Amino acid sequence: METSWMAEGKCRDLPPETFFPSDGVGVEIARRICAECPVKGPCLEYALYNRIEHGVWGGASERERRRIARQRRGAQRTAGERSTEHAAVD
């Protein structure tokens, strides 16, 4: 996976612990930084693709990324079921 986007992240000049908070207040601080980041999208996709479990990536907490991953898996299954049904009809 391509990672040149990392050089453009707002996080590059901040301490890593900012994005690995131990409480909800810390998560909110990290989210605010991410909200204005030009590479928020690629950052989130990187974390999802690599199944990164800790920290705030692309403005999403661990819990939010797990939810996104579950939703995507569900959507893939649904799309796969539709294509299987369509093939059976043909």
C-alpha positions in Angstrom: 0.0 0.0 0.0 1.3 3.4 -1.0 2.3 5.7 2.0 3.7 8.9 0.5 0.6 10.7 1.9 2.1 10.3 5.4 4.4 13.2 4.7 1.4 15.5 4.4 -0.3 14.6 7.6 -1.0 17.2 10.2 0.2 14.6 12.8 3.8 14.5 11.4 5.0 17.3 13.7 3.1 16.2 16.8 4.0 13.7 19.5 2.7 10.2 18.6 1.0 9.9 22.0 -1.4 12.6 20.8 -3.0 10.0 18.5 -2.8 7.1 21.0 -4.8 8.6 23.8 -5.8 6.8 27.0 -9.2 8.5 27.4 -12.1 10.0 25.5 -10.9 13.6 25.9 -7.6 12.5 24.1 -9.6 10.9 21.3 -11.5 14.1 20.8 -8.3 16.2 20.6 -6.9 13.8 18.0 -10.1 13.9 16.0 -10.0 17.7 15.9 -6.5 17.6 14.5 -7.5 15.0 11.9 -10.6 16.9 10.9 -8.5 19.6 9.2 -6.0 17.1 7.8 -5.6 16.9 4.0 -4.8 13.2 4.1 -7.6 12.1 6.5 -9.1 9.7 3.9 -5.9 7.9 2.9 -4.9 7.7 6.6 -8.2 6.0 7.5 -8.0 3.6 4.6 -4.4 2.7 5.6 -5.5 1.8 9.2 -8.5 -0.2 7.9 -6.4 -2.1 5.3 -3.7 -2.9 7.8 -6.2 -3.6 10.6 -4.5 -1.2 13.0 -6.1 -1.7 16.3 -4.8 1.2 18.4 -4.9 4.9 18.1 -6.8 7.5 16.1 -6.3 7.2 12.4 -8.1 9.3 9.8 -10.1 10.8 12.6 -11.5 7.4 13.6 -11.0 5.7 17.0 -10.5 2.0 17.4 -14.2 1.4 18.0 -15.2 3.5 15.0 -12.8 1.6 12.7 -14.1 -1.7 13.9 -17.6 -0.5 13.1 -16.6 0.7 9.6 -14.8 -2.6 8.9 -17.9 -4.6 10.0 -20.2 -2.5 7.8 -17.9 -3.0 4.8 -17.8 -6.7 5.4 -21.6 -6.8 5.6 -21.9 -4.8 2.4 -19.4 -7.1 0.6 -21.4 -10.1 1.7 -24.7 -8.6 0.6 -23.2 -7.7 -2.8 -21.8 -11.2 -3.2 -25.2 -12.7 -2.3 -26.8 -10.5 -4.9 -24.3 -11.5 -7.6 -24.8 -15.2 -6.7 -28.6 -14.8 -6.9 -28.3 -12.9 -10.2 -26.1 -15.7 -11.7 -28.6 -18.3 -10.5 -31.4 -16.5 -12.3 -29.5 -16.3 -15.6 
